[in-house]
Amino acid sequence: MPFGARTYASAKKQAKSTSNLVPGSRQPITDAAAQEEYSKAESTMKTSVDWYRKECATIESRASGRVTPALLSSVRVKLPDADSEMRLEEVATVGVREGSTLLITAFEEDTLKYIEQSIYDAKIPGATPQKQDARTIRIPMPKPTVDARLALYTTAQRKAEEIRVQVRKQHQASLKRGKYEKHSVELEEVSMNLFFFVLNSHFQQFQKLTDRYVGEVDKILASLKKATGAK
């Protein structure tokens, strides 16, 4: 062949298909499978943040000195013949006496000691149960001091971090739930760009979801900080 002569490929190399390179959770967020995973992740994150919002509402109520049955919302009662723990309102009525005392009346007399223990186990600041009769417990709730309000806020801070961890774990679980396939090194440049665009778009959508709910936790905590006067 003469020097300087050009050579041409005998056949054009066929681009590889990308149809099998974007499975499961790596599909664009409009894909049905990805949307389902996204919805599951959002539901789980929302449940966690809603629980924290209710907890902070109870803490704020306590810090302000208001006494309501909601102060005992975290109490769970374990009865010997029950398969799982029960909410306090499932085994007793809860009321407020004279604006500053919680009054718990058990439906069944033999459950009172378990209710009393469950109140201790809940570790509610300032809540010390006092047995009044065979079916009744009273809990005088003192006005919170500055130190008590700070302790309440500190509790909320700890719970906030726990919720952030839960949200981030759900984020990671959702990203790992998909069945990823390795891409071929023989892919054409256009196909490679498409693959990484789809992957990056999906990741960004889940990251935005995580950032939104972590941000909600931060807002709730900031509001509580202002309400409690914490520094």
Summary of the structure (lengths in Angstrom):
residues: 231
radius of gyration: 28.6
end to end distance: 84.5
largest distance: 111.9
contacts: 625
relative contact order: 0.17
helix: 56%
strand: 11%
